[in-house]
Amino acid sequence: MSAPTVTSVTAASPAARAGLTVGDELLSLNGHEPRDVIDFQRLSDAGDLSVLVRRAGAPLPRLVRVDKAAGEPLGVEVSSAVFDRIKTCDNHCAFCFIYQLPKGMRRSLYLKDDDYRLSFLYGNFTTLTRFTELDAERILTERLGPLFVSIHATDPELRARLLRNPKGATSLRWLQVMLDGGIEVHGQVVVCPGVNDGDAFEDTLAGVMDRYAALASVGVVPLGLSRYSNEPEMRPHTTAEAAAVLDTVDEWQRLFRRTLGRRMVFAADEYYLLAGRPIPPAGHYEGFPQHENGIGIARAVSDAFERPAAAGPAACGTASSPPSTPRPPRATAPPGSRRSRPARTIGR
């Protein structure tokens, strides 16, 4: 396991006063080795730290005493979000954008992650096929949320087929565990024409209502295709298919509102553009819970021009991670990170 490496030190901070400097490797904090930036924040929040530091050119690590109040920021930024190995994705989805990249690009772009920690920190979607009991225990104990889960289908056989992984048939059991534990989770369905649309899409939304009604939201997005795709089964939506998805979403929004008091499911802006339909008003999005998933962005941008003081999720203060939320020490986004959502609050 690698150690967090300091990339910057805030002037006059506890770290600066203790003599920590760029390039220092922080091997342990109060005797505990951090696995990731989540551990790092929790450990560094303590008062009066003892930090085991390895410095370039020094023969041995040395113990550095950092005088600080409990909860006071340490005052460093570190090199990465995960210090042990990122859990890579062992699915083989036909619509995966990684498989649709051209050859010869930088290596980090070809890394597929399926790590719940990157879901928590950056909003990456995870399929839970590599999820374990230890992962569930940590999430429930440390109250790590919100998290983002790729559902795609609630029928076990269809989900396994979509992921091209037999674990896809059973991994949503972990979604139920997290929801039962009160963790905020947002879902996603990537709709592939002729595969999980139509009746299969209806069945998926029925499964959400029946088994995963505690989800905070479900985003419905179209698959993306590049000219490098080698999957003959994958194709873009037609105008009629996009309209059919919107009709289904609209019908299920009414059902969810009657049963849960909220819309739950939201269609990507791209569907409205493909179908030639107007973008719904801001109130339709109920706080823009999947703004960064391409759902409601068009409305937020439009309103920002028309009503600058009241437009968009950030201005309304209703985004899933408000600007005033305390954040962990900033870390460089990991290779393959799909989104750059600010880091989450731990134990919220």
C-alpha positions, 0 to 999 in steps of 0.5 A: 500500500502506498502512503499519501504524499504531500503536494502542498502545505497551507501557510501557517497551518498546523502542518506548516508549523510542524515542518511538513513539506511537499514530497513528505510521505505520511506513513501513519497518523497516531499509529494508523495507516490511512487506506484512502483520503476518507481515512486520512480526514478522519485521522487528521481531524484528531488533536495533537497528531503523531505523524510518521513521515518519510522524507526523500533523502532521509535514512529512516522515517521520523515521528513528527508531532503536530500540535492542533485542535481537534477538528482543525484542518491539518493544512495539507493536500495529498496526491491521490484519493486512494492509497491502497489499490483501486478496485477495478471493474470486472464487468464487460458492459457493451456500452462502456465508454472505456471500450470505446476510446481510441488507442494510443491515449494516456494509460490512465484513461483506460482504467475502469474503476468499480470502487465505492470510495470513488463513488463517495468522493467523486460521484462515480457510479458503481455496479457493486459487483466487487462489493464485500461485507467489509465494504458494507460494514465500513459504509454503514459504520462511517455513514459514507454517503451519498453513493451512486449505483448503476442499476440498469435493470432490476431483473437479475438475468437481464442485469447479468447480461448487460454487465456481462458478469454473473455477479450482476444478477446478485450484487444489488443485494448490497444496494438493499443493505445500504438503503436499509441502513439509511445510506443516501444512494442515487441510482442510474439506468443506462437505456440501450435500445432493444436491450433494456428499454420498452417492457424491460425498462418498465420492469426495472422501474417497477422493481425500483418501486417494489424493492428500492423505494428508499433510493434518493433518485434514479437517473435515466440516461441514454447509452453513449456511442463513439465510432470506436465501438465494436458492439453491433447490438448497441445503437443510438436511440431513434426519435420515437424511442427517445419519446417512448422513454420520456413517456415511460418516465412521465408515467412512473413519475406520476406513480412515484408521486402518488406512492412516495410523494416525489418523482424519484426518476428523472430523464437525461436532458439528451432525451428531451433534445432527441425527442424534440420536447421542451425541457421541464421547469426547474421545479420538476427536478426536485433539487437537481439530485443528478445535475452532474449526470446530465439531468437538469443541466439544460434547465439550469443553464437556461434559467441562469441566463434568464434569472441569474440570481435564482437559477440552477442547483448551486444558486438554489442551494439544493444540490446533493453536495452544497457548497457549504459542506465541509470537505476532506483534504483535497486530493487529485482525481484518480485515474479514470474518474468519470466526474469531478464532484467535490469530496463528500462529508464523512459521517453526514 
